[in-house]
Every structure is written in structure tokens, then in C-alpha cells.
Amino acid sequence: MPVYWSLAHALAAALVDVLWFIEGSEDEQMDPDEAAKVLEGVAHLVSELSSDQVGELIDLLRTMAEAESDPARREFLEGFPDGFGILDEAL
């Protein structure tokens, strides 16, 4: 079980876990429309973050990616900021 140094880190890890599951689910496992709603909800939530919060989330994702041993999950983590519009918010 991972040890998290902050609540923000634990919540970011939980969010990534949920989105990793959704992204990897087949249509038989999860309704595509429902999956799209969840992903859009996350993108909206991210759009509401302050620039400080966006920076903190990007730093957390970078740290998580560096520690990830699964190459596919590391790639997901590295692409997360761009894929969910976080980089757009940081600019």
C-alpha cells in the first residue's frame, strides 16, 4: 500500500486510479456514454482549479510518473496533464 505525504497526493492517486480504470475498460465493462460523462466531469473540475492548484497537481503527477514501474501507466501519467486539459489551464 502506497504511503502518501499529503491528502492532495492521496486524492490525486485515487483520481488517476479511477481514470486509468475507465480508460482501460472495454465497452462491455462500462457504458461508453457513462465513461465519457466521468471523463468530461474530470476535465471540468480541472478547469475550475486555481493556477496554484494546477501547478500542485502537475507536480504530483510528475512525481507519480517518475515512481511508476508499469510503462503503460507511466505513459498515462505523463500524458494526463495534456489529456485532461491541465496544461491548457496552466498556460
C-alpha positions as CSV (number, residue, x, y, z in Angstrom):
1,M,0.0,0.0,0.0
2,P,1.5,3.4,-1.0
3,V,2.2,6.0,1.6
4,Y,1.0,9.4,0.7
5,W,2.7,12.5,2.2
6,S,-0.4,14.7,1.8
7,L,-4.2,14.4,1.3
8,A,-3.7,16.0,-2.1
9,H,-1.3,13.3,-3.2
10,A,-3.7,10.6,-2.0
11,L,-6.7,12.2,-3.8
12,A,-4.6,12.6,-7.0
13,A,-3.6,9.0,-6.9
14,A,-7.3,7.9,-6.4
15,L,-8.4,10.1,-9.3
16,V,-5.7,8.6,-11.5
17,D,-6.7,5.1,-10.5
18,V,-10.3,5.7,-11.4
19,L,-9.4,7.3,-14.7
20,W,-6.9,4.6,-15.5
21,F,-9.7,2.0,-15.0
22,I,-12.1,3.9,-17.2
23,E,-9.6,4.5,-20.0
24,G,-8.7,0.8,-19.9
25,S,-12.3,-0.5,-19.8
26,E,-14.0,-2.3,-22.7
27,D,-17.5,-1.3,-23.7
28,E,-18.8,-4.5,-22.1
29,Q,-17.3,-3.4,-18.8
30,M,-18.5,0.2,-18.7
31,D,-21.1,2.1,-20.8
32,P,-19.1,4.4,-23.1
33,D,-21.6,7.2,-22.6
34,E,-21.2,7.0,-18.8
35,A,-17.4,6.8,-19.1
36,A,-17.5,9.9,-21.3
37,K,-19.5,11.7,-18.7
38,V,-17.0,10.9,-16.0
39,L,-14.1,12.0,-18.1
40,E,-15.8,15.2,-19.0
41,G,-16.6,15.8,-15.4
42,V,-12.9,15.5,-14.5
43,A,-11.9,17.9,-17.3
44,H,-14.5,20.4,-16.0
45,L,-13.2,20.0,-12.4
46,V,-9.6,20.6,-13.6
47,S,-10.8,23.7,-15.5
48,E,-12.0,25.1,-12.1
49,L,-8.6,24.7,-10.3
50,S,-6.6,27.8,-9.5
51,S,-3.2,28.2,-11.1
52,D,-1.5,27.1,-7.8
53,Q,-3.7,24.0,-7.7
54,V,-2.9,23.2,-11.3
55,G,0.8,23.5,-10.5
56,E,0.5,21.3,-7.5
57,L,-1.4,18.6,-9.5
58,I,1.2,18.7,-12.3
59,D,4.0,18.3,-9.7
60,L,2.1,15.4,-8.1
61,L,1.5,13.7,-11.5
62,R,5.2,14.1,-12.4
63,T,6.3,12.6,-9.1
64,M,3.8,9.7,-9.6
65,A,5.1,9.1,-13.1
66,E,8.7,9.0,-12.0
67,A,7.9,6.4,-9.4
68,E,5.7,4.3,-11.7
69,S,7.2,0.9,-12.7
70,D,4.5,0.0,-15.3
71,P,5.4,1.6,-18.6
72,A,1.8,1.9,-19.8
73,R,0.7,3.5,-16.6
74,R,3.7,5.8,-16.6
75,E,2.8,6.9,-20.1
76,F,-0.8,7.6,-18.9
77,L,0.5,9.7,-16.0
78,E,2.9,11.6,-18.2
79,G,0.0,12.3,-20.7
80,F,-2.5,13.1,-18.0
81,P,-1.9,16.9,-17.9
82,D,-2.4,17.3,-21.6
83,G,-5.1,14.8,-22.0
84,F,-7.3,16.4,-19.3
85,G,-6.6,20.0,-20.2
86,I,-4.4,20.7,-17.3
87,L,-1.6,22.2,-19.4
88,D,-4.2,24.5,-21.1
89,E,-5.1,25.8,-17.7
90,A,-1.5,26.3,-16.7
91,L,-0.7,28.4,-19.7
